[in-house]
Amino acid sequence: MIEVTRLNGKKYWVNPHQIETMECRPDLTLTMLSGKSVVVKETPEEIISRIVEYRKKIGINSQDD
């Protein structure tokens, strides 16, 4: 799970394997595979960095995908 921050400042954790898309509208909206959307304070670059770190922690090497 990766930590994200909702616009109201509340911390939230999402499974990065369930993120389907990210859109800036202007706030970053994560659309999950379930169809649910989560609007967060982080930038796309921050989310991508957290996903990369998460994948390293669980032993998924992006070069092997």
FENVEN-V947286 format. One record per backbone hydrogen bond with DSSP energy under -1.0 kcal/mol. CO is the residue of the C=O (numbers start at 1). NH is the residue of the N-H. Records with the same first field share a line. If there is no record, write none. Layout:
CO=NH / NH
This chain:
2=14
4=12
5=41
6=9
10=6
12=4
14=2
15=18
16=19
18=33
21=31
23=29
27=25
28=40
29=23
30=38
31=20 / 21
32=35
36=32
38=30
43=47
44=48
45=49
46=50
47=51
48=52
49=53
50=54
51=55
52=56
53=57
54=58
55=60
61=64
